[in-house]
Amino acid sequence: MSDPSTMHKLKEEFLKLVPPTLFFFIALHVVALVRSLMTHGTGLPPASTAQIALSALILGKAVLLADMLPAINRFPDKPLAYNVAWKTVLYFAAASLIHYLERLYEAHKEVGSLAAANEHLLAQTIWPHFWGIQIVILVVVMNYCAIRELGRALGEERIFRLFFRDDITGSARTLL
């Protein structure tokens, strides 16, 4: 039988993983839909829900790992915009790397070597589509960071009440 403290820690880590993973799961489906609409008729395959789920899980875990870095809250005494911008840069870099590696993996399956796959990927990329998707991902990551920073500053319970309470005007006055 497993140690109860180990099971408690695993449960705690799993519960921390759910919000970012769920957020990115939904957001990446939007990105996949946009990509599918942009590439309709080009022969590029749309992303599957399994691929999106794996990417969301990777991004969710990347967020948790990045949150453990001492430099993640680099601007604790500054307005929230500083941490939102800083975290957006970090998370966007991770998301961009993951996006690139996914495409590189697919190209590698086609051509057989990493160098040839990279060359193939660069030659086959439809750059306006690529940059369009990157912009959408940037906006999604920035929104995620803004929501998280608001939750950290105001408290998750206050944010929850603000969004889901029936008496919005009363709760807005007492919360802010």
N, C-alpha and C positions, 0 to 999 in steps of 0.2 A: 504494500500500500504506500502511496505517496505521502510525503511530509505535508501536513496541513499548511505550513507557512509557504511552501513552494507552490502549492495549489492556489493559495490566496494571492501570491505575487503574480502568477500566470494569469489569473482572472483580472487582477488590477491592470496588468499590461494589455490584455485583450480589450478591456473596456476603454483604455486610452487610445487604442488603435481604431476603434469603431468610428468615432466622429470624423477624423480626417479621411479615412478610407471611404466612408459613405459619401462625404462631400465630393471627393475626387471621382468616385464611381459615377455619380450623377453628372458631374461637370465633364468628365471625359466622354460620356455618352453624347453630350451636346457637341463636344469637339468632333467626335467620330461622325455624328450626323452632318455637321458642317462640312467636314472633309469629304464625306460620301457625296453630298450635294455638289461640292466643288469639282470632284473628280468623276462625276457621273459620265459614262460614255468613254472614259479614257482607258478602261481595262484594269485600273487599279482596284484591288479587292478592298471592300470595306472591312473595318475592324470588327472582330466578333466580340460578343459580350464577355467571353472567357478572357480574351486578350485585354479588354478594358478592365475587367476585375483584377487581373494580375497587375496591370499598371497602377490601378488605384491602390492596391495592397502595397506595392513597392513605394509609391508616393507617400502613403500613410505612414509606413515604417520609416521612410526617409525623414519625414516631418518629426517623428518621435525621436529619431537619432539626432537630428540637427538641434532639436530642443534641449538635448543634453549637453551641447557644446557651451562652454562658458561665455563665448562671444555672441551667443544668439540674441541675448537681450543687451545689446551693446549700448543702447541709449535709454537707460531707465529713468533719467531725470529730464528727458526731453519730451516734447509733445509726441503723441502716439504715431504721428506721421513718420517719424524717424525710424521707429522699430518696424512699422508696416513696410516702409521702403526697403530697409535692410533685409528683412525676412523675405520680402518679395524677390529681391535679387538672389538670395541663397536658394530659395525653393524653386524659383524659375530656372536657375542654372541646373539644379538637379533634374527638374522636369524636362528641360531641353536635352540634357545628356541621355536620359532614359528614352526620350522620343527618338533621338538619333540612333541609339544602340538597338532599339526595336527594328528600325528600318535597316540598319547594318546587318542585323541577324537574318532578316528576310532576304537581303541581297546576297549574303554569304551562302545561304542555302541554294541559291540559283547558280552562283559562279564558282564557289568552292574555296576561295582564299580571301582573307580579310583585306589585303591590298586591292585585289580586283573588285571585291564587294564595295569598298569605299569609292573607288573610281567609278564603278557602275552607278552607285547611289548618287554621286555628284553629277554624273552625266544625265541621269534619268529624272532628277528632281525638277519638278515644275516650281520654280522659285517663288512666283507670286502666291501659289497655293501654300508652299512651305511657310512663307512669312505671314500669310493670313492665319494659319493655324497657330503659329508662334504668338501672334498678337492675341488671339483668343485665349490661349493658355496663360499668357501674361496677365490678362484681365481676370481670369478665373483665380489664379494664384494670388493676385493682389486683393481680390475680394475675400478670399479665404483668410489672408493675413489680417485684413481690416476687421473682419468678424471676430477672429481670435483675439486680437488686441483689445477690441471693445469688451469682449467677454472677460479678459484678464483684468481690465481696468474697472469695469462696472460690476463684475461678478456674473458668473454664468446664470445664477438663479434670477438675478435682476433682468438680464437679457431675455431669459425664457419667459418671465412674467410680462415683460414689455411686448413680446411678440405674440403671446398666446393668452393673455388675460382679456376677459370680456370688456372691462371698463378701461379702455386704452387711455382716455384723457386723465382719469384719476391716477392711473399707474404711471403715466408719463410725468405728471407733476411730482409724485413722491419719489420716483426713481432718479430723476435728473435734477 
